[in-house]
C-alpha cells in the first residue's frame, strides 16, 4: 500500500528525547497512563479534540507489548476467540467482535494518510488454514458469521487452496481468505501517534512510572498522581497500560477482568520471497508472514516465561520448537530455513474476550482503554474513547465494554 519507513524515519517520527524528559506539568484535564499504541493513540485523539492531555510512560515509548508484537492485522475469527470447538455457543459475541474488526480494517487503510507518514501498512490478505475436516467445517461456520458482520472472507477448499498458495502443504483441507488482512510496522506506529499527539498540543513524559493515584474528594473532582517524574493533578485519568493495566488499576482500588500472557516471536534468515499473505491456523497457534527483506516472522501466541518488572519475559525452547513445528507443517519449504533471532512480548487478555473501554462507576473520572487484539484494535478503541470523553452525549460506549462488568461480560448490576 505504501513504502516502508526508511531506517532513519524513526528519529523524525517520534517526539524528541528533550521533549520527553521535560518537567512534568502541574495539572491537566486528562492524564493518560501508558505510552504504547493505545495510550499514544488516546493522547492523539484527545488532543485533536482540543482536550488538555498529558501522557506518562514508565520507561520509553513503545518498549513493551506494542513494540514487541509482530504487527499483524487479525480480522478473521481466530482460535483464541472460541471457547469451544464451534461457534454457536458464542455467536452473538463473535458477531460483535467481527464488526469491530471490520471497522478496524477500514481504519488502518486510512491511518497513514491521517497521520501523514508511513507506518509500513501492507494489505497482503490473510489465509487461515485447516488440517482436518472438522477444522474446515469450523472455517465454514465462521465464514457465515463474518459475512453477517460485514467482513468479507472466502472459504477455499483443498484444490482451490493448492492453486492459490502452492507453497503450503498439499494435504491441508482448506483455508479461509480475508483480503483486508496484512500488517504494519509496530516499531513506528505508537511513536508516530505520540508525535502527532505532541504536535496537537499533548504533553508526553517518559521515565515517569506511576506510584500513586489518589482520587480527590468529593468524588469526581479529579486525581492527584505521583510519578517518578513528579506529581500532577488531573481531572480525569485514562489507564492505557495494556498488560499492566491491572496493576495500575489496583493503585486506585480497582480490579479489572484482565490477565497478561507472554508470547514468542521468531525470525528466520532471509530467503527468496514466496509468501504474500499472512498465514494463520484455525486449530493451532500460528502466525506466519514474510517481510520485505525476505525473513519469515513466526509467532502465534506460544508462551514465554514470565519475569517481574523491569526484567522482560524470557524465551522458551519448547515454545520456539513447537511454533516452528507448526510453521513447517503448514509450509514445508521452511524446513531448512534457520531461525536467527527470537524475542518475547506480552499481551493483555480479558476474561470475556471483549475490550475494556469506558469509565469506572466506582471511581468517577477513571477511564480504561484496553483492546483484546491489541495491535489490531487499539487505534479504533482509542478513537472511540477519546470521542466519548470529548463529547459524551454524542458518542456513548457499549455497556459490554464497561470496566465494571462481571466476568461473563454483562454490565454489573
C-alpha positions as a Markdown table, in Angstrom:
| # | Residue | x | y | z |
|---|---|---|---|---|
| 1 | Unk | 0.0 | 0.0 | 0.0 |
| 2 | Unk | 2.8 | 2.4 | 0.9 |
| 3 | Unk | 6.5 | 2.4 | 1.3 |
| 4 | Unk | 8.0 | 1.0 | 4.5 |
| 5 | Unk | 9.5 | 3.6 | 6.9 |
| 6 | Unk | 13.2 | 4.1 | 6.0 |
| 7 | Unk | 15.8 | 3.2 | 8.6 |
| 8 | Unk | 16.2 | 6.9 | 9.6 |
| 9 | Unk | 12.5 | 7.6 | 9.8 |
| 10 | Unk | 12.1 | 6.6 | 13.4 |
| 11 | Unk | 14.2 | 9.5 | 14.5 |
| 12 | Unk | 11.8 | 12.0 | 13.0 |
| 13 | Unk | 8.5 | 10.1 | 13.6 |
| 14 | Unk | 8.6 | 10.2 | 17.3 |
| 15 | Unk | 8.8 | 13.0 | 20.0 |
| 16 | Unk | 12.3 | 14.3 | 20.7 |
| 17 | Unk | 14.2 | 13.0 | 23.8 |
| 18 | Unk | 14.5 | 16.5 | 25.0 |
| 19 | Unk | 10.7 | 16.9 | 25.0 |
| 20 | Unk | 10.1 | 13.6 | 26.7 |
| 21 | Unk | 12.3 | 14.4 | 29.7 |
| 22 | Unk | 11.0 | 17.9 | 30.4 |
| 23 | Unk | 9.5 | 18.8 | 33.8 |
| 24 | Unk | 6.0 | 17.3 | 34.3 |
| 25 | Unk | 3.2 | 19.8 | 34.1 |
| 26 | Unk | 1.5 | 20.6 | 37.4 |
| 27 | Unk | -2.0 | 19.8 | 36.2 |
| 28 | Unk | -4.1 | 18.7 | 33.2 |
| 29 | Unk | -7.6 | 17.8 | 32.2 |
| 30 | Unk | -6.7 | 14.2 | 31.2 |
| 31 | Unk | -3.7 | 12.1 | 32.3 |
| 32 | Unk | -3.0 | 9.0 | 30.1 |
| 33 | Unk | -1.1 | 6.2 | 31.8 |
| 34 | Unk | 0.9 | 4.2 | 29.3 |
| 35 | Unk | 3.0 | 5.0 | 26.2 |
| 36 | Unk | 2.2 | 2.1 | 23.9 |
| 37 | Unk | -0.1 | 2.1 | 20.9 |
| 38 | Unk | -3.4 | 2.5 | 22.9 |
| 39 | Unk | -2.1 | 5.3 | 25.2 |
| 40 | Unk | -0.4 | 7.2 | 22.4 |
| 41 | Unk | -3.5 | 7.0 | 20.2 |
| 42 | Unk | -5.8 | 8.1 | 23.1 |
| 43 | Unk | -3.5 | 11.1 | 23.6 |
| 44 | Unk | -3.6 | 12.0 | 19.9 |
| 45 | Unk | -7.3 | 11.7 | 19.5 |
| 46 | Unk | -8.0 | 13.7 | 22.7 |
| 47 | Unk | -5.5 | 16.4 | 21.7 |
| 48 | Unk | -7.1 | 16.6 | 18.3 |
| 49 | Unk | -10.5 | 17.2 | 20.0 |
| 50 | Unk | -8.9 | 20.2 | 21.9 |
| 51 | Unk | -8.6 | 18.4 | 25.2 |
| 52 | Unk | -5.7 | 19.3 | 27.5 |
| 53 | Unk | -3.8 | 16.0 | 27.9 |
| 54 | Unk | -0.6 | 14.6 | 29.4 |
| 55 | Unk | 0.7 | 11.1 | 28.8 |
| 56 | Unk | 3.2 | 9.4 | 31.1 |
| 57 | Unk | 5.2 | 6.3 | 30.4 |
| 58 | Unk | 7.3 | 4.4 | 33.0 |
| 59 | Unk | 10.1 | 3.6 | 30.6 |
| 60 | Unk | 10.5 | 4.6 | 26.9 |
| 61 | Unk | 7.6 | 4.8 | 24.4 |
| 62 | Unk | 6.6 | 1.6 | 22.7 |
| 63 | Unk | 9.1 | -0.6 | 24.6 |
| 64 | Unk | 6.7 | -3.3 | 25.7 |
| 65 | Unk | 3.7 | -5.1 | 24.1 |
| 66 | Unk | 3.0 | -2.5 | 21.4 |
| 67 | Unk | 6.6 | -2.7 | 20.1 |
| 68 | Unk | 7.3 | -6.4 | 20.6 |
| 69 | Unk | 4.4 | -7.9 | 18.7 |
| 70 | Unk | 4.6 | -8.9 | 15.0 |
| 71 | Unk | 2.4 | -6.1 | 13.8 |
| 72 | Unk | -0.2 | -8.4 | 12.2 |
| 73 | Unk | -3.8 | -7.4 | 11.5 |
| 74 | Unk | -6.1 | -10.2 | 12.7 |
| 75 | Unk | -9.6 | -9.5 | 11.4 |
| 76 | Unk | -10.9 | -13.1 | 10.9 |
| 77 | Unk | -12.3 | -15.1 | 13.8 |
| 78 | Unk | -9.3 | -16.8 | 15.4 |
| 79 | Unk | -8.7 | -19.8 | 17.7 |
| 80 | Unk | -8.3 | -17.7 | 20.8 |
| 81 | Unk | -11.8 | -16.2 | 20.3 |
| 82 | Unk | -13.5 | -19.6 | 20.6 |
| 83 | Unk | -14.4 | -21.1 | 23.9 |
| 84 | Unk | -15.4 | -24.5 | 22.5 |
| 85 | Unk | -15.0 | -26.4 | 19.2 |
| 86 | Unk | -17.7 | -24.4 | 17.4 |
| 87 | Unk | -19.3 | -21.0 | 17.0 |
| 88 | Unk | -23.0 | -21.5 | 18.1 |
| 89 | Unk | -22.3 | -21.0 | 21.8 |
| 90 | Unk | -20.6 | -17.6 | 21.3 |
| 91 | Unk | -22.3 | -16.4 | 18.1 |
| 92 | Unk | -23.5 | -13.0 | 19.5 |
| 93 | Unk | -20.1 | -12.2 | 20.9 |
| 94 | Unk | -18.4 | -13.2 | 17.7 |
| 95 | Unk | -20.7 | -11.0 | 15.6 |
| 96 | Unk | -19.8 | -8.0 | 17.8 |
| 97 | Unk | -16.1 | -8.8 | 17.6 |
| 98 | Unk | -16.1 | -9.2 | 13.8 |
| 99 | Unk | -17.9 | -5.9 | 13.4 |
| 100 | Unk | -15.2 | -4.2 | 15.4 |
| 101 | Unk | -12.5 | -6.0 | 13.3 |
| 102 | Unk | -14.3 | -4.8 | 10.1 |
| 103 | Unk | -14.2 | -1.2 | 11.4 |
| 104 | Unk | -10.5 | -1.6 | 12.3 |
| 105 | Unk | -9.7 | -2.9 | 8.8 |
| 106 | Unk | -11.2 | 0.3 | 7.3 |
| 107 | Unk | -9.4 | 2.5 | 9.9 |
| 108 | Unk | -5.9 | 1.0 | 9.2 |
| 109 | Unk | -6.3 | 1.7 | 5.5 |
| 110 | Unk | -6.7 | 5.4 | 6.3 |
| 111 | Unk | -4.2 | 5.9 | 9.1 |
| 112 | Unk | -1.1 | 6.7 | 7.1 |
| 113 | Unk | -2.9 | 9.4 | 5.3 |
| 114 | Unk | -4.4 | 10.7 | 8.5 |
| 115 | Unk | -1.1 | 10.8 | 10.3 |
| 116 | Unk | 0.8 | 11.9 | 7.2 |
| 117 | Unk | 3.6 | 9.5 | 7.5 |
| 118 | Unk | 4.5 | 5.8 | 6.6 |
| 119 | Unk | 3.6 | 3.1 | 9.1 |
| 120 | Unk | 4.6 | 0.2 | 7.0 |
| 121 | Unk | 0.9 | -0.7 | 6.3 |
| 122 | Unk | 0.6 | -3.5 | 3.8 |
| 123 | Unk | -2.7 | -5.1 | 2.8 |
| 124 | Unk | -1.5 | -8.6 | 1.8 |
| 125 | Unk | -4.5 | -10.6 | 2.5 |
| 126 | Unk | -4.7 | -13.4 | 5.1 |
| 127 | Unk | -5.2 | -17.2 | 5.0 |
| 128 | Unk | -6.4 | -19.2 | 7.9 |
| 129 | Unk | -5.7 | -22.9 | 7.2 |
| 130 | Unk | -7.3 | -26.1 | 8.3 |
| 131 | Unk | -5.7 | -29.5 | 8.6 |
| 132 | Unk | -8.8 | -31.7 | 9.3 |
| 133 | Unk | -12.4 | -31.9 | 8.1 |
| 134 | Unk | -13.6 | -30.7 | 11.5 |
| 135 | Unk | -11.4 | -27.6 | 11.2 |
| 136 | Unk | -12.7 | -27.0 | 7.7 |
| 137 | Unk | -16.3 | -27.1 | 9.0 |
| 138 | Unk | -15.3 | -24.6 | 11.6 |
| 139 | Unk | -14.0 | -22.3 | 8.8 |
| 140 | Unk | -17.3 | -22.6 | 7.0 |
| 141 | Unk | -19.2 | -21.8 | 10.2 |
| 142 | Unk | -17.1 | -18.7 | 11.0 |
| 143 | Unk | -17.4 | -17.5 | 7.4 |
| 144 | Unk | -21.1 | -17.2 | 7.8 |
| 145 | Unk | -20.7 | -15.1 | 10.9 |
| 146 | Unk | -18.1 | -12.9 | 9.3 |
| 147 | Unk | -20.3 | -12.3 | 6.3 |
| 148 | Unk | -23.2 | -11.3 | 8.6 |
| 149 | Unk | -20.9 | -8.9 | 10.4 |
| 150 | Unk | -19.7 | -7.2 | 7.3 |
| 151 | Unk | -16.2 | -8.8 | 7.0 |
| 152 | Unk | -15.7 | -10.3 | 3.6 |
| 153 | Unk | -14.0 | -13.8 | 3.7 |
| 154 | Unk | -13.9 | -16.7 | 1.3 |
| 155 | Unk | -13.5 | -20.4 | 2.0 |
| 156 | Unk | -11.1 | -22.2 | -0.3 |
| 157 | Unk | -11.3 | -26.0 | -0.5 |
| 158 | Unk | -8.2 | -28.1 | -0.7 |
| 159 | Unk | -7.8 | -27.9 | -4.5 |
| 160 | Unk | -8.5 | -24.2 | -4.6 |
| 161 | Unk | -6.0 | -23.6 | -1.8 |
| 162 | Unk | -3.3 | -25.6 | -3.7 |
| 163 | Unk | -3.9 | -23.4 | -6.7 |
| 164 | Unk | -3.9 | -20.2 | -4.7 |
| 165 | Unk | -1.0 | -21.0 | -2.4 |
| 166 | Unk | 1.1 | -23.9 | -3.8 |
| 167 | Unk | 3.9 | -23.2 | -1.2 |
| 168 | Unk | 1.6 | -24.5 | 1.5 |
| 169 | Unk | 1.3 | -28.2 | 2.5 |
| 170 | Unk | -0.7 | -30.0 | -0.2 |
| 171 | Unk | -2.7 | -32.1 | 2.3 |
| 172 | Unk | -4.4 | -29.1 | 4.0 |
| 173 | Unk | -8.2 | -29.5 | 3.8 |
| 174 | Unk | -8.7 | -25.8 | 3.0 |
| 175 | Unk | -8.5 | -22.2 | 4.3 |
| 176 | Unk | -10.5 | -19.0 | 4.6 |
| 177 | Unk | -9.1 | -15.9 | 2.9 |
| 178 | Unk | -9.6 | -12.3 | 4.0 |
| 179 | Unk | -8.3 | -9.8 | 1.5 |
| 180 | Unk | -8.1 | -7.0 | 4.0 |
| 181 | Unk | -5.6 | -8.6 | 6.4 |
| 182 | Unk | -2.0 | -7.7 | 6.5 |
| 183 | Unk | 0.4 | -5.9 | 8.8 |
| 184 | Unk | 2.1 | -2.6 | 9.8 |
| 185 | Unk | 5.4 | -1.8 | 11.4 |
| 186 | Unk | 5.0 | -2.0 | 15.2 |
| 187 | Unk | 8.2 | -0.1 | 15.8 |
| 188 | Unk | 6.9 | 3.2 | 14.3 |
| 189 | Unk | 3.1 | 3.1 | 14.9 |
| 190 | Unk | 2.9 | 4.1 | 18.5 |
| 191 | Unk | 5.8 | 6.7 | 18.3 |
| 192 | Unk | 4.1 | 8.3 | 15.3 |
| 193 | Unk | 0.8 | 8.6 | 17.2 |
| 194 | Unk | 2.8 | 10.1 | 20.1 |
| 195 | Unk | 4.5 | 12.6 | 17.8 |
| 196 | Unk | 1.2 | 13.7 | 16.3 |
| 197 | Unk | -0.3 | 14.0 | 19.8 |
| 198 | Unk | 2.5 | 16.3 | 20.8 |
| 199 | Unk | 2.1 | 18.4 | 17.7 |
| 200 | Unk | -1.6 | 18.7 | 18.5 |
| 201 | Unk | -0.8 | 20.0 | 22.0 |
| 202 | Unk | -0.4 | 17.0 | 24.2 |
| 203 | Unk | 2.5 | 16.8 | 26.7 |
| 204 | Unk | 4.4 | 13.4 | 26.8 |
| 205 | Unk | 6.8 | 12.3 | 29.5 |
| 206 | Unk | 8.9 | 9.1 | 29.8 |
| 207 | Unk | 10.6 | 7.6 | 32.9 |
| 208 | Unk | 7.5 | 8.7 | 34.8 |
| 209 | Unk | 6.4 | 5.4 | 36.5 |
| 210 | Unk | 3.1 | 5.9 | 38.3 |
| 211 | Unk | 3.4 | 5.2 | 42.0 |
| 212 | Unk | 0.1 | 6.5 | 43.4 |
| 213 | Unk | -3.2 | 7.6 | 42.0 |
| 214 | Unk | -5.4 | 9.3 | 44.6 |
| 215 | Unk | -9.0 | 10.3 | 43.9 |
| 216 | Unk | -9.7 | 13.6 | 45.4 |
| 217 | Unk | -12.9 | 14.3 | 47.4 |
| 218 | Unk | -15.7 | 14.9 | 46.7 |
| 219 | Unk | -15.8 | 12.1 | 44.2 |
| 220 | Unk | -15.5 | 13.2 | 40.6 |
| 221 | Unk | -13.3 | 16.2 | 41.3 |
| 222 | Unk | -10.1 | 14.7 | 40.0 |
| 223 | Unk | -6.9 | 12.9 | 40.9 |
| 224 | Unk | -3.5 | 13.5 | 42.4 |
| 225 | Unk | -1.0 | 11.2 | 40.7 |
| 226 | Unk | 2.5 | 10.7 | 42.0 |
| 227 | Unk | 5.1 | 9.6 | 39.4 |
| 228 | Unk | 8.9 | 9.2 | 39.3 |
| 229 | Unk | 9.0 | 12.4 | 37.3 |
| 230 | Unk | 6.9 | 14.4 | 39.8 |
| 231 | Unk | 3.3 | 14.9 | 40.9 |
| 232 | Unk | 0.5 | 16.0 | 38.7 |
| 233 | Unk | -3.2 | 16.8 | 39.3 |
| 234 | Unk | -5.7 | 15.6 | 36.7 |
| 235 | Unk | -9.4 | 16.0 | 36.3 |
| 236 | Unk | -9.6 | 12.6 | 34.5 |
| 237 | Unk | -7.3 | 9.6 | 34.2 |
| 238 | Unk | -7.1 | 7.0 | 31.3 |
| 239 | Unk | -5.5 | 3.7 | 32.2 |
| 240 | Unk | -3.9 | 2.5 | 28.9 |
| 241 | Unk | -1.2 | 0.4 | 30.5 |
| 242 | Unk | -2.0 | -2.7 | 28.4 |
| 243 | Unk | -0.9 | -6.0 | 30.1 |
| 244 | Unk | 0.0 | -4.0 | 33.2 |
| 245 | Unk | -3.4 | -2.2 | 33.4 |
| 246 | Unk | -4.5 | -4.5 | 36.2 |
| 247 | Unk | -1.5 | -3.4 | 38.4 |
| 248 | Unk | -2.1 | 0.2 | 37.6 |
| 249 | Unk | -5.9 | -0.1 | 38.4 |
| 250 | Unk | -5.1 | -1.6 | 41.8 |
| 251 | Unk | -3.4 | 1.7 | 42.8 |
| 252 | Unk | -6.9 | 3.1 | 42.8 |
| 253 | Unk | -8.6 | 0.1 | 44.4 |
| 254 | Unk | -10.0 | -1.2 | 41.2 |
| 255 | Unk | -10.0 | -4.7 | 39.8 |
| 256 | Unk | -10.1 | -5.3 | 36.0 |
| 257 | Unk | -11.3 | -8.5 | 34.3 |
| 258 | Unk | -7.8 | -8.9 | 32.8 |
| 259 | Unk | -4.8 | -11.2 | 32.6 |
| 260 | Unk | -1.4 | -10.9 | 30.9 |
| 261 | Unk | 0.2 | -13.6 | 28.8 |
| 262 | Unk | 3.8 | -13.7 | 27.4 |
| 263 | Unk | 4.4 | -14.8 | 23.9 |
| 264 | Unk | 7.2 | -15.7 | 21.5 |
| 265 | Unk | 8.2 | -14.2 | 18.1 |
| 266 | Unk | 10.7 | -15.9 | 15.9 |
| 267 | Unk | 12.6 | -14.5 | 12.9 |
| 268 | Unk | 14.4 | -16.5 | 10.2 |
| 269 | Unk | 17.3 | -15.8 | 7.8 |
| 270 | Unk | 16.1 | -14.2 | 4.6 |
| 271 | Unk | 15.0 | -16.3 | 1.6 |
| 272 | Unk | 13.6 | -15.6 | -1.8 |
| 273 | Unk | 10.2 | -14.0 | -1.5 |
| 274 | Unk | 7.4 | -16.6 | -1.9 |
| 275 | Unk | 4.8 | -15.8 | 0.8 |
| 276 | Unk | 2.5 | -12.8 | 0.3 |
| 277 | Unk | -0.5 | -13.3 | 2.6 |
| 278 | Unk | -0.5 | -13.6 | 6.4 |
| 279 | Unk | -1.0 | -17.2 | 7.4 |
| 280 | Unk | -2.8 | -18.4 | 10.5 |
| 281 | Unk | -4.2 | -21.7 | 11.6 |
| 282 | Unk | -7.8 | -22.3 | 12.9 |
| 283 | Unk | -6.8 | -25.1 | 15.3 |
| 284 | Unk | -3.2 | -24.5 | 16.3 |
| 285 | Unk | -1.2 | -21.5 | 17.3 |
| 286 | Unk | 0.4 | -19.9 | 14.3 |
| 287 | Unk | 1.0 | -16.5 | 12.7 |
| 288 | Unk | 3.4 | -16.6 | 9.7 |
| 289 | Unk | 4.4 | -13.9 | 7.2 |
| 290 | Unk | 7.4 | -13.0 | 5.1 |
| 291 | Unk | 8.8 | -9.5 | 5.4 |
| 292 | Unk | 10.0 | -7.2 | 2.7 |
| 293 | Unk | 13.6 | -8.2 | 3.3 |
| 294 | Unk | 12.8 | -11.9 | 2.9 |
| 295 | Unk | 12.8 | -13.0 | 6.6 |
| 296 | Unk | 9.9 | -15.1 | 7.9 |
| 297 | Unk | 8.3 | -13.8 | 11.1 |
| 298 | Unk | 6.7 | -16.7 | 13.0 |
| 299 | Unk | 4.5 | -16.4 | 16.1 |
| 300 | Unk | 1.0 | -17.2 | 17.2 |
| 301 | Unk | 0.9 | -16.8 | 20.9 |
| 302 | Unk | 3.3 | -19.5 | 22.1 |
| 303 | Unk | 4.1 | -18.8 | 25.7 |
| 304 | Unk | 7.2 | -17.1 | 27.1 |
| 305 | Unk | 8.5 | -17.4 | 30.7 |
| 306 | Unk | 7.3 | -14.6 | 33.0 |
| 307 | Unk | 9.7 | -12.3 | 34.9 |
| 308 | Unk | 9.0 | -9.4 | 37.2 |
| 309 | Unk | 9.5 | -5.9 | 36.0 |
| 310 | Unk | 11.9 | -4.4 | 35.0 |
| 311 | Unk | 13.1 | -7.8 | 33.5 |
| 312 | Unk | 11.4 | -8.9 | 30.3 |
| 313 | Unk | 9.8 | -12.3 | 29.7 |
| 314 | Unk | 12.3 | -14.8 | 28.6 |
| 315 | Unk | 12.3 | -17.2 | 25.7 |
| 316 | Unk | 11.4 | -20.9 | 26.0 |
| 317 | Unk | 12.9 | -23.5 | 23.7 |
| 318 | Unk | 9.8 | -25.7 | 23.9 |
| 319 | Unk | 7.8 | -22.7 | 22.6 |
| 320 | Unk | 10.3 | -22.0 | 19.8 |
| 321 | Unk | 10.4 | -25.6 | 18.7 |
| 322 | Unk | 6.6 | -26.1 | 18.9 |
| 323 | Unk | 6.0 | -22.9 | 17.0 |
| 324 | Unk | 8.4 | -23.8 | 14.3 |
| 325 | Unk | 6.9 | -27.3 | 14.1 |
| 326 | Unk | 3.5 | -25.9 | 13.2 |
| 327 | Unk | 5.0 | -23.5 | 10.7 |
| 328 | Unk | 6.9 | -26.3 | 8.9 |
| 329 | Unk | 3.8 | -28.5 | 9.0 |
| 330 | Unk | 1.8 | -25.7 | 7.2 |
| 331 | Unk | 4.6 | -24.5 | 4.9 |
| 332 | Unk | 7.1 | -27.4 | 4.4 |
| 333 | Unk | 9.6 | -25.2 | 2.5 |
| 334 | Unk | 10.6 | -23.7 | 5.9 |
| 335 | Unk | 12.2 | -26.9 | 7.0 |
| 336 | Unk | 15.7 | -25.9 | 6.1 |
| 337 | Unk | 15.4 | -22.2 | 7.0 |
| 338 | Unk | 17.3 | -21.2 | 10.0 |
| 339 | Unk | 15.9 | -19.1 | 12.9 |
| 340 | Unk | 18.3 | -16.3 | 13.6 |
| 341 | Unk | 16.7 | -14.5 | 16.5 |
| 342 | Unk | 13.7 | -14.6 | 18.8 |
| 343 | Unk | 12.2 | -12.3 | 21.3 |
| 344 | Unk | 9.3 | -12.1 | 23.7 |
| 345 | Unk | 6.3 | -9.9 | 24.1 |
| 346 | Unk | 3.2 | -9.8 | 26.3 |
| 347 | Unk | -0.5 | -9.5 | 25.5 |
| 348 | Unk | -3.5 | -8.4 | 27.6 |
| 349 | Unk | -6.5 | -10.7 | 27.6 |
| 350 | Unk | -9.8 | -10.0 | 29.2 |
| 351 | Unk | -11.8 | -12.8 | 30.9 |
| 352 | Unk | -14.7 | -12.4 | 28.4 |
| 353 | Unk | -12.5 | -11.6 | 25.4 |
| 354 | Unk | -14.2 | -8.1 | 25.0 |
| 355 | Unk | -12.4 | -4.8 | 25.2 |
| 356 | Unk | -12.3 | -2.7 | 28.4 |
| 357 | Unk | -13.2 | 0.8 | 27.3 |
| 358 | Unk | -15.0 | 3.3 | 29.5 |
| 359 | Unk | -15.4 | 5.0 | 32.8 |
| 360 | Unk | -15.4 | 3.2 | 36.2 |
| 361 | Unk | -18.7 | 3.6 | 38.2 |
| 362 | Unk | -16.8 | 3.1 | 41.4 |
| 363 | Unk | -14.2 | 5.8 | 40.7 |
| 364 | Unk | -15.8 | 8.6 | 38.6 |
| 365 | Unk | -13.3 | 10.1 | 36.1 |
| 366 | Unk | -11.2 | 7.0 | 35.9 |
| 367 | Unk | -11.3 | 5.5 | 32.4 |
| 368 | Unk | -9.7 | 2.4 | 30.9 |
| 369 | Unk | -8.7 | 1.7 | 27.3 |
| 370 | Unk | -7.7 | -2.0 | 26.7 |
| 371 | Unk | -8.1 | -3.7 | 23.4 |
| 372 | Unk | -8.0 | -7.5 | 23.4 |
| 373 | Unk | -6.4 | -7.8 | 20.0 |
| 374 | Unk | -4.1 | -5.0 | 21.0 |
| 375 | Unk | -2.3 | -4.0 | 17.8 |
| 376 | Unk | -5.3 | -4.6 | 15.5 |
| 377 | Unk | -7.9 | -2.8 | 17.6 |
| 378 | Unk | -6.0 | -0.2 | 19.8 |
| 379 | Unk | -6.3 | 2.8 | 17.4 |
| 380 | Unk | -10.1 | 2.2 | 17.0 |
| 381 | Unk | -10.7 | 1.7 | 20.7 |
| 382 | Unk | -8.6 | 4.9 | 21.4 |
| 383 | Unk | -10.6 | 6.9 | 19.0 |
| 384 | Unk | -13.9 | 5.7 | 20.4 |
| 385 | Unk | -12.9 | 6.5 | 23.9 |
| 386 | Unk | -11.5 | 9.9 | 23.0 |
| 387 | Unk | -14.6 | 10.9 | 21.1 |
| 388 | Unk | -16.8 | 9.8 | 24.1 |
| 389 | Unk | -14.7 | 11.7 | 26.6 |
| 390 | Unk | -14.8 | 14.9 | 24.4 |
| 391 | Unk | -18.5 | 14.6 | 23.5 |
| 392 | Unk | -20.2 | 12.1 | 26.0 |
| 393 | Unk | -23.7 | 12.7 | 24.7 |
| 394 | Unk | -22.9 | 12.1 | 21.1 |
| 395 | Unk | -20.7 | 9.0 | 21.5 |
| 396 | Unk | -22.0 | 6.5 | 24.1 |
| 397 | Unk | -19.8 | 3.5 | 24.7 |
| 398 | Unk | -21.2 | -0.1 | 24.6 |
| 399 | Unk | -22.1 | -1.3 | 28.1 |
| 400 | Unk | -20.4 | -4.6 | 27.4 |
| 401 | Unk | -17.0 | -2.8 | 27.3 |
| 402 | Unk | -17.6 | -1.4 | 30.9 |
| 403 | Unk | -14.7 | -1.8 | 33.3 |
| 404 | Unk | -17.3 | -2.6 | 36.0 |
| 405 | Unk | -18.8 | -5.6 | 34.1 |
| 406 | Unk | -18.8 | -9.0 | 35.7 |
| 407 | Unk | -16.6 | -11.9 | 34.2 |
| 408 | Unk | -19.5 | -13.0 | 32.0 |
| 409 | Unk | -19.3 | -9.7 | 30.1 |
| 410 | Unk | -22.6 | -8.3 | 31.3 |
| 411 | Unk | -22.8 | -4.9 | 32.8 |
| 412 | Unk | -22.6 | -5.0 | 36.6 |
| 413 | Unk | -25.8 | -4.6 | 38.4 |
